[in-house]
Amino acid sequence: MRAVVLAGAGGPEVLTIREIDAPRPASRQILVRVRASALNRADILQRLGRYPAPAGWPSSVPGLEYAGEVAALGPGVARWKVGDRVMGLVGGGAQAEALVVHEDEALPVPARLDLADAAAVPEACLTAFDALTTRGRLTRGERVLLHAVGSGVGTAAVQIARALGATVLGTSRSPGKLEQARALGLEVGIATRESSFRDRVGAPVHLIVDPIGAPVFADNLAVLAPLGRLVLLGFLGGSRGELDLEPVLRKRLEVIGTVMRTRSREERAALVEAARSGLVPLLESGAVRPVIDRYLPMTEIADAHRAMERDETFGKIVVVW
């Protein structure tokens, strides 16, 4: 089968398309014929040599999310049959023509989505759903602030938060991305290229979902309401900075870290089970939809990386076989 293979660490030129051996499903695993995947910041970091795949996942084939059809069943599979349309998250290897996953880690593709669009669902929507509901405990009527609202996770989080009855605020360095996010349900958009969001949030917020990290940490604590929660998704702006913990104690705040890639199979299965009842119905009804910036053939994966590194996208980049 064909796969995107990292020839080493470096620029987009290290991404190659090669023939590799196809996997075979073991007990309770399904073999998926991958039709499409989507690009994530983790793929960029892996290509640069800064974010290796977890143990047990392909070290040289990137890709964290997929959509396709079940092509074969391992012994003991009860949930799926050959031909079923599935999507899901993996620790690596999604940018290949086939992969194997445990049957409990795959989600059904809603009928209203084609496979190319479904490939943009797992990482963005599952990350947003988990951050807002499980980790962030968002409830109806709360105010939530989403940083990098034009990202894949950001565009998913806007829609999920609105569907849950929250008031949604978002930040971006691009005023144009804020305008696009308004169509998804963003109520307050804050451009941050020239100044901080700290004085423009208005009333305190109950929950913040943040992939930026250290540069906005102090301002995050400042705008959180008492008993507020800060969910950290990543450190795009850096992980180190001067820290004043006084607001954490005074306002009894929670700082919550989360990451998808290093979760155990049991943890991933639990998230998928929660998503079956809480997220999939939103996708089936159209209340939440994947936001796609562009579709590219898998053979143009290097161009997909360049576009993401230029930060010129709104939503997801999908790469299709």
C-alpha positions as CSV (number, residue, x, y, z in Angstrom):
1,M,0.0,0.0,0.0
2,R,1.0,3.6,-0.4
3,A,1.8,5.8,2.6
4,V,3.3,9.2,3.5
5,V,6.7,8.4,4.9
6,L,9.1,10.7,6.7
7,A,12.5,10.4,5.1
8,G,14.0,12.2,8.2
9,A,13.5,15.3,10.2
10,G,13.3,18.7,8.5
11,G,11.2,20.7,6.1
12,P,8.3,19.6,3.9
13,E,10.8,18.1,1.5
14,V,11.3,15.1,3.8
15,L,7.7,14.0,3.1
16,T,7.6,11.2,0.5
17,I,5.1,8.7,-0.9
18,R,6.3,5.1,-0.7
19,E,5.1,1.6,-0.9
20,I,5.0,-0.2,2.5
21,D,3.6,-3.4,3.8
22,A,-0.1,-3.3,4.6
23,P,-1.1,-4.2,8.2
24,R,-3.3,-7.1,9.2
25,P,-6.0,-6.9,11.9
26,A,-5.4,-8.9,15.1
27,S,-8.0,-9.8,17.7
28,R,-10.9,-7.3,17.9
29,Q,-9.1,-5.0,15.4
30,I,-10.6,-3.8,12.1
31,L,-8.6,-3.1,8.9
32,V,-9.7,0.3,7.5
33,R,-9.3,1.3,3.9
34,V,-8.3,5.0,4.4
35,R,-9.9,7.4,2.0
36,A,-8.8,10.6,3.6
37,S,-6.9,12.1,6.5
38,A,-6.5,15.6,7.8
39,L,-3.4,17.6,8.8
40,N,-2.7,18.7,12.4
41,R,0.0,20.7,14.1
42,A,1.3,17.5,15.6
43,D,2.2,16.3,12.1
44,I,4.3,19.4,11.6
45,L,6.1,18.9,14.9
46,Q,6.7,15.2,14.1
47,R,8.1,16.1,10.7
48,L,10.5,18.6,12.5
49,G,11.6,15.8,14.9
50,R,10.0,17.4,17.9
51,Y,7.1,15.1,18.6
52,P,7.8,11.4,18.0
53,A,4.9,8.9,17.7
54,P,4.0,7.1,21.0
55,A,5.2,3.5,21.4
56,G,3.2,1.0,19.3
57,W,2.4,3.4,16.5
58,P,4.3,3.9,13.2
59,S,7.3,6.1,13.8
60,S,7.7,7.3,10.2
61,V,4.1,7.4,8.9
62,P,2.4,10.5,10.2
63,G,-1.3,11.2,10.5
64,L,-3.6,11.3,13.6
65,E,-7.1,11.0,12.0
66,Y,-8.7,9.1,9.3
67,A,-12.0,8.2,7.5
68,G,-12.7,5.2,5.3
69,E,-14.4,1.9,5.1
70,V,-13.9,-1.3,7.1
71,A,-12.0,-3.7,4.7
72,A,-11.5,-6.7,7.0
73,L,-12.3,-7.9,10.5
74,G,-9.9,-9.5,13.0
75,P,-11.1,-12.3,15.3
76,G,-13.8,-11.4,17.7
77,V,-15.0,-8.1,16.1
78,A,-18.7,-7.6,16.9
79,R,-19.3,-3.9,16.4
80,W,-18.5,-3.5,12.7
81,K,-19.0,-5.3,9.4
82,V,-17.0,-5.0,6.1
83,G,-18.1,-1.9,4.2
84,D,-19.1,0.2,7.3
85,R,-17.9,3.8,7.1
86,V,-15.7,4.7,10.1
87,M,-13.6,7.5,11.3
88,G,-11.3,7.9,14.3
89,L,-8.1,9.0,16.0
90,V,-4.8,7.1,16.1
91,G,-1.4,7.8,17.5
92,G,0.1,7.8,14.0
93,G,-0.1,6.1,10.6
94,A,-3.3,7.7,9.4
95,Q,-1.7,9.0,6.2
96,A,-1.5,5.5,4.7
97,E,-3.9,3.7,2.5
98,A,-4.8,1.3,5.3
99,L,-4.5,1.0,9.1
100,V,-5.7,-1.2,11.9
101,V,-7.5,0.0,15.0
102,H,-9.3,-1.6,17.9
103,E,-13.0,-1.9,17.1
104,D,-13.9,0.3,20.2
105,E,-11.8,3.2,19.0
106,A,-13.7,3.8,15.7
107,L,-16.8,6.0,15.3
108,P,-19.5,5.7,12.6
109,V,-19.5,8.3,9.9
110,P,-22.9,10.1,9.9
111,A,-24.8,9.7,6.6
112,R,-24.8,13.4,5.9
113,L,-20.9,13.5,5.7
114,D,-18.8,12.2,2.8
115,L,-15.5,10.5,3.8
116,A,-13.4,13.5,2.9
117,D,-15.3,15.7,5.3
118,A,-15.5,13.0,7.9
119,A,-11.6,12.9,8.0
120,A,-11.7,16.4,9.5
121,V,-13.9,15.4,12.4
122,P,-11.9,13.2,14.8
123,E,-9.0,15.3,16.0
124,A,-10.8,18.7,16.0
125,C,-14.2,17.6,17.2
126,L,-13.1,14.9,19.8
127,T,-10.5,17.3,21.2
128,A,-13.0,20.2,21.4
129,F,-15.7,17.9,22.8
130,D,-13.4,16.4,25.5
131,A,-12.0,19.9,26.4
132,L,-15.4,21.5,26.8
133,T,-17.4,18.7,28.4
134,T,-15.2,16.1,30.2
135,R,-12.2,18.3,31.1
136,G,-13.9,21.7,31.2
137,R,-17.4,20.7,32.5
138,L,-19.1,23.4,30.5
139,T,-22.7,24.0,31.4
140,R,-25.5,26.0,29.8
141,G,-25.4,29.7,30.3
142,E,-21.6,29.9,31.0
143,R,-19.2,32.1,29.1
144,V,-16.4,30.3,27.3
145,L,-13.3,31.8,25.7
146,L,-11.6,29.9,22.8
147,H,-8.1,31.0,21.7
148,A,-7.1,30.4,18.1
149,V,-10.7,30.2,17.2
150,G,-10.0,29.8,13.4
151,S,-8.1,26.6,14.0
152,G,-9.7,23.2,13.4
153,V,-10.2,22.7,17.1
154,G,-11.4,26.3,17.5
155,T,-14.1,26.0,14.7
156,A,-15.3,22.7,16.2
157,A,-15.4,24.2,19.8
158,V,-17.4,27.2,18.7
159,Q,-20.2,25.0,17.3
160,I,-20.2,22.5,20.2
161,A,-20.2,25.2,22.9
162,R,-23.1,27.0,21.2
163,A,-25.0,23.7,20.9
164,L,-24.5,23.3,24.7
165,G,-26.0,26.7,25.4
166,A,-22.8,28.7,26.2
167,T,-21.9,32.2,25.2
168,V,-18.9,31.9,23.0
169,L,-15.9,34.4,22.8
170,G,-12.9,33.8,20.6
171,T,-9.5,35.2,19.8
172,S,-7.5,35.3,16.6
173,R,-4.7,37.4,15.2
174,S,-6.7,37.6,12.0
175,P,-9.9,39.8,11.9
176,G,-10.9,37.9,8.8
177,K,-10.9,34.6,10.7
178,L,-13.1,36.1,13.4
179,E,-15.7,37.1,10.8
180,Q,-15.7,33.6,9.4
181,A,-16.1,32.2,12.9
182,R,-19.2,34.4,13.5
183,A,-21.1,32.3,11.0
184,L,-20.4,29.3,13.2
185,G,-21.8,30.9,16.3
186,L,-19.0,33.1,17.7
187,E,-20.6,36.0,19.6
188,V,-17.6,38.0,20.7
189,G,-14.5,38.1,18.4
190,I,-11.3,39.6,19.7
191,A,-8.4,40.4,17.4
192,T,-5.1,40.0,19.2
193,R,-2.4,40.9,16.6
194,E,-1.8,44.4,18.2
195,S,-3.1,44.1,21.7
196,S,-4.1,41.6,24.4
197,F,-7.6,40.2,24.9
198,R,-7.5,40.9,28.6
199,D,-9.4,44.3,28.6
200,R,-11.8,43.3,25.8
201,V,-13.4,40.2,27.3
202,G,-15.9,42.1,29.4
203,A,-17.5,40.0,32.1
204,P,-15.4,37.2,33.4
205,V,-15.5,33.9,31.6
206,H,-16.1,30.5,33.2
207,L,-14.0,28.3,30.9
208,I,-11.0,29.0,28.6
209,V,-9.7,26.5,26.0
210,D,-6.2,27.5,25.1
211,P,-3.6,26.0,22.7
212,I,-1.2,28.9,23.0
213,G,0.3,28.5,26.4
214,A,2.8,30.7,28.3
215,P,2.3,34.1,26.5
216,V,-1.4,34.3,27.4
217,F,-1.3,32.4,30.7
218,A,-1.4,35.5,33.0
219,D,-4.2,37.1,31.0
220,N,-6.1,33.9,31.1
221,L,-6.0,33.8,34.9
222,A,-7.0,37.5,35.0
223,V,-10.2,37.0,33.0
224,L,-11.4,33.8,34.6
225,A,-14.3,34.0,37.0
226,P,-14.0,32.5,40.5
227,L,-14.1,28.7,40.2
228,G,-13.2,29.1,36.5
229,R,-11.4,26.4,34.5
230,L,-8.4,26.8,32.1
231,V,-8.0,23.8,29.8
232,L,-4.5,23.8,28.1
233,L,-4.4,22.0,24.8
234,G,-0.9,23.0,23.8
235,F,2.0,25.5,23.8
236,L,2.0,27.0,20.3
237,G,3.4,30.2,21.9
238,G,5.8,28.5,24.2
239,S,5.7,26.6,27.5
240,R,7.9,28.8,29.7
241,G,7.3,32.2,31.3
242,E,7.0,34.1,34.5
243,L,4.2,32.7,36.7
244,D,2.1,34.4,39.4
245,L,-0.1,31.8,41.1
246,E,-1.9,34.3,43.3
247,P,-5.1,34.4,41.1
248,V,-5.3,30.6,41.2
249,L,-5.6,30.5,44.9
250,R,-7.7,33.7,45.3
251,K,-10.3,32.7,42.7
252,R,-10.0,28.9,43.3
253,L,-9.2,28.3,39.7
254,E,-8.4,25.0,38.0
255,V,-5.6,24.6,35.4
256,I,-6.3,21.4,33.5
257,G,-3.9,19.9,30.9
258,T,-5.0,17.5,28.2
259,V,-3.5,15.7,25.2
260,M,-4.9,13.1,22.9
261,R,-1.9,11.3,21.4
262,T,-0.4,9.7,24.5
263,R,-3.7,8.3,25.9
264,S,-4.0,4.6,26.4
265,R,-6.3,2.5,24.3
266,E,-8.7,2.3,27.2
267,E,-8.8,6.1,27.6
268,R,-9.3,6.5,23.8
269,A,-12.1,4.0,23.9
270,A,-13.8,5.8,26.8
271,L,-13.7,9.1,24.9
272,V,-15.1,7.4,21.7
273,E,-17.9,6.0,23.8
274,A,-18.8,9.4,25.3
275,A,-18.7,10.9,21.8
276,R,-21.1,8.3,20.4
277,S,-23.9,9.7,22.7
278,G,-22.8,13.3,23.0
279,L,-21.0,14.3,19.8
280,V,-22.3,12.0,17.0
281,P,-25.9,13.2,17.4
282,L,-24.7,16.8,16.9
283,L,-22.9,15.8,13.7
284,E,-26.0,13.8,12.5
285,S,-28.3,16.8,13.0
286,G,-25.9,19.3,11.4
287,A,-25.6,21.3,14.6
288,V,-21.8,20.7,14.3
289,R,-20.1,20.3,11.0
290,P,-16.4,20.0,10.1
291,V,-15.0,23.2,8.7
292,I,-12.7,22.5,5.7
293,D,-10.3,25.1,4.4
294,R,-9.1,23.0,1.4
295,Y,-8.8,19.5,0.0
296,L,-5.5,18.3,-1.4
297,P,-4.4,15.0,-2.9
298,M,-2.1,13.0,-0.6
299,T,0.6,13.4,-3.2
300,E,0.6,17.2,-2.3
301,I,1.1,16.6,1.4
302,A,4.2,18.9,1.4
303,D,2.0,21.8,0.1
304,A,-0.5,21.0,2.9
305,H,2.3,21.4,5.5
306,R,3.5,24.6,3.9
307,A,-0.1,26.1,4.1
308,M,-0.5,25.2,7.7
309,E,2.9,26.6,8.6
310,R,1.9,29.9,6.9
311,D,-1.1,30.0,9.2
312,E,-3.3,30.9,6.2
313,T,-6.1,28.4,6.8
314,F,-9.5,28.6,8.5
315,G,-10.5,25.2,9.6
316,K,-8.9,21.9,8.4
317,I,-6.7,20.8,5.6
318,V,-7.9,17.4,4.3
319,V,-5.6,15.2,2.2
320,V,-7.3,12.6,0.1
321,W,-6.1,9.3,-1.6
